[in-house]
Amino acid sequence: MAGHFADPLVFAVFCGLLGLIVGSFLNVVVHRLPAMMEREWKSQCAELRGEEAPADETLSLASPRSRCPRCGHPISALENIPVLSWLLLRGRCSACKTSISPRYPFVEALTGVLSVFAAAHFGFGWQAAGAIVVIWCLIALTFIDFDTQLLPDSITLPLVWAGLLFNLSGVFTDLQSAVVGAMAGYLTLWLVYWAFKLATGKEGMGYGDFKLLAALGAWLGWQMLPLIILLSSLVGALVGIVLIVLARRGRNVPIPFGPYLAAAGVIALFWGKTLTQAYLGAI
């Protein structure tokens, strides 16, 4: 069986199909995980006040079944085929014809395409498996941060430990570089956070950003951190300027930094060593 999967085409197709399926699940994660966190916070607050927790409908990543938010129509298996169902339904609920956001098929397609690319780039083996796991987590974190400006610990912290676990055998870097990368990633943004807060009295980023950079350091090693920070800062600054100028977004409106860290992490995952060597060769 492993011999069949080792074939580059078979492996790429398998990873692409799996990516599409996981992309559909990531839509659920992006939508429900923040709501689950909010319910947990409300329950904890009620407990601290000595009150009974609100009796809400059970909500998890598996329950209840996906449904139209407007009419409550349960989404059948045939209506939940990644990308294809959205196209066949012309982006509308089959019952009430309410528009379905194109972001759903976009997330599915993005997850599938990046999974195929990782399979083709790394080939059959642990590097491809690790890269795909990282990509899936970064996609979920990106869209959650866009929506809520949250980077859940339930994703970032396991990602840190998974990076260290993979690098026990040096899949992406040696274990020492991974451990130093996790520590340096967290402390770098922690220092930036406190420097900004002491200088302005405001919080420039959240603790989730520290943990995300720590996770990227754990996977890729401390050597990739300067590149990730540089790329994410450049992209974040450019997007922020565009939003201020074109969208007339106030300068005091917070812009999530997690998506730019995630994008820089994906670039470093695929081309980090090449970019770093090219830079060092140019100086």
N, C-alpha and C positions, 0 to 999 in steps of 0.2 A: 504493500500500500504506500509506504514511504517513497518507494521508487517512482510511483506514478506522480505523486505530489512534487517530487524533485524536478519534474519536467517544467521548465520555465513558464510555458503557456498554460499548462494545467494549474500550476500554482497561482499564477496571476488571475486566472478566471475564478478559481475557488476563493481567493482573497477578495476579489471584486464583488462576488455574490454575497459573501459573508459580510463585507462592508456595507452593502445595501441594506441587509437585514438589520445589522447593528445600528445603522443610521436611523432606521425607523424607531428602534428602541431609544436611541439618543434623543429623539424628539420628545419621547415620554419623559426621559430624565430631565431635559431642559424645562419642560412644563411643570412637572410634578415635584421635583426635588426641592425647589425654593418654597413651594406651598407646604410641603411636609415639614421643612425647617421652621416656617412661620407658625404652624400648628404646634410644633414642639415648644417653641418659645412661649406661645400663649399659655400652653399647659403648665410650663414651669413657672410663669408669672402668677398664674392662678393658684398654684400650689404654695408659692411663697406668701401670697395674701391670705392663705387659708381658705380659698374658695374651691368650688368644684370645677374641674376642667370642662370646657365647652364640649357638648355632645355632638360632634360633627360626624359626617359620613366617613367611614374608614377610607383612608387614602394611603396607597403605597405605590411602588413602581409596577406592581402586578395587578392591583385592584383599586378602583373598579375598572371595568372594561372601557376602552376608549369609546368616546361618543361625541356627537356634535354638541358644542357648547351652547348652541341656540335652541335646538329642538329636542336634544337628548337622544337622537337616533343612534343606536349602538353601531359601531363600525364593524362590519363583517370582515371575514378573512379576505374575501375577494376585493373588498374596498380598501384593504390595507397592504396591498402589494407595493413595495417601494417604487416610487416615481411613476410606475405604469398606471396605478389606480388613479392618481391625481390627474394624469393626462386623459385617461378614459372618461373620468367624471368631469373633465374640463374645469377642474379647480373648484367644484361646488359640491355641497352635501347632496347625496342622492335623494334625501327626503324633503328638506326645506329649501334647497338650492342656495343656501348661504355660501358665500365665497370662503374657500379654504386657502389660507395663506400659502403663497408659493415658497415660503421658507421651509415648509415641511419636505417637499421633494428636493429642495436645494441642499438641505442637511444630509438627506439620504444619498444624493448624487455625490456630494463632496466627500462623504465618508467612503463611498465605493471607489471613487477615482483615486483618492490618496492611498487607499489600501492597495489598489492595483499598482500604483507607482512605487510604494514601499516594497511590494513583492518583486517588482522588476528591478528595482535599484539594488536591493540587498541579496536577492536570490533566496532559495529555500534554506531555512535555518533559523537560529535563535535571533539573529539581528533583525530579520524581517518580522518575526513574531513580536519582538520587543518594540520595534518602531511602530507597528500597527496599533499595539496597545496604547502607546504614548499618543499617537494621533487621535485615537478615539476619545481619550480623556481630554485632550486639548480642545477638540471640537465641542464637547459638552461644556467645558469650562468657558469657552469663548462666548457661546450664546447665552449661558446663564449670566455671565458678567454683563453682557450687553443689556439684558433685560432687567437685572436686579442689582447690578454692581456688587455681586457676591461671588466668591470663589469657595465653594463648600469644602470643609475639612474632609468630608466623606469621600472626596475625590483626590484632593491635593496630597493629603497625608499618606494614603495607600500608594500614591504614585511615587512619593519619596522612597518608601521602603521597597517598592517593586524595583526601582532603579538600582538601589544598593544590592538587592538580591540578584538581579541579572548580572551585575558587574562583579559578583563573587568569582565568576569565571572569566571576567574581562570581556564581556560581549561587546561593549562599546568603549570602555576605558578600563584602566586598572582600578582595583578596589580603593586604593589610597586616594586617587584622583576623584573618585566618586564621593567618598566621605568628605574630603575637603571641599568638593563642589557643592554638596548639600549644605555644609556649614557656611561657606562663603556666600552662596546664593542668598541664604536667609539673612545673614548679617549685613550684606551690602545694602539691600533695600531697607533693612531696619535702621541702619545709620542714616541713609538718605531721608527716611521718614522723620527721624528725630531732628536732624539738622534743619529740615524744612519747617517742622513744627516749632522749634525754638526760634527760628528766624521770623516766622510769619504769624505764629499762633494758630495755624490751621493744619489740618491733617491732609497731606498730599496724596496718600494712597492707603490701602487697607492691608491688614495682616495677611490676607489671602494672597496678595502679590508676593510677599516674602516667601510664603510656602510654595508657590508655583515656581519661583526662580530656584528655590532649594531643590525641588523635584527635577527641574531641568539639569541642575548641577549634578544631582545624583545619577542621572542617566548618562550625561555626556561628559562629565568631568569639569573641574574648575577651569580648564584651558578654554572652554567654550563660553564661559560667562561674559568676558569682555565683548565678544561678538554679539551675543544675545542682548546684552544691555544696550549696546550701540544701535543695533538694528531696531529694537523695540522703541528706543527713545526717538530715533529719527522718524519712524513711521507714526508714532504717537503725536509728535510735534506737527508733522505735516497734516495729519487728519484733524488735529485740533485747530490748526489755522484755517483749514478749509471750512470746518463747521462754524467757526466764528465769523468768517468773511461771507460765505455763501448762505449758510443757514441762519445767520444772525443769532447764533447761540451765545449767550452771555459768557463772559470769561469766568464767572463764578460758578457756572454749571459744571459739576464734576464729569469727567470723561473716564470711563473704565480703562485701566492700563493692562488688565489681564489678556484681552484679545491680542494686543501688540506683543506681549511676552510670548503668547502661544504661537503667533505667526513667526516670530524670530526663532523660537524653539524648533519649529518645523524646518525652517531654512538651515539652521545649524545641524539638525539631525541628518539632513541629506548632503549638505555642501559645506558644513562647518570647517572641516579639516582643509578642504580645498581653498576656501576663502581665507582662512588664517595663514596657510602657506603662501598664498599669492600676496597677501599683505606683507608678510615678513620678508618675502623675496623682493618686494618693491622698495623697502627702506634700507 
